[in-house]
Structures are given as structure tokens and as C-alpha cells.
């Protein structure tokens, strides 16, 4: 996963609540990884978020 966003950043880009981003992760629609360095943070793929934004724009 090259470019990464926090869940909050992804939610802002998609115009949804963070809970919706977690649902997208749980259903496999958004690539994600857990990054830990002192504390852990759930990161999502900027590319998969952009793909969702593009798909929503065509709907």
C-alpha cells in the first residue's frame, strides 16, 4: 500500500462518518493496514478511497 490515510482523513474525503469507513474496511471495500510505532493506528489506502470516490461520482 503506497499512499495511506487515517480513517478520519478517509472519512472526510468520502464525506461520511468514520464508522462508515470502518464498515467499508470490514466488508473489504477499502484496503487497510495497522501501523504501530509506540501507538497503533489504522491506515487505509488512498488509492482505494479514490476509487470509491470515482465510483460514487459515476453513480
Secondary structure, 3 states (H helix, E strand, C coil): CCCEEEHHHHHHHHCCCHHHHHHHHHCCCCCEEEEECCCEEEEEEHHHHHHHHHHHHHC
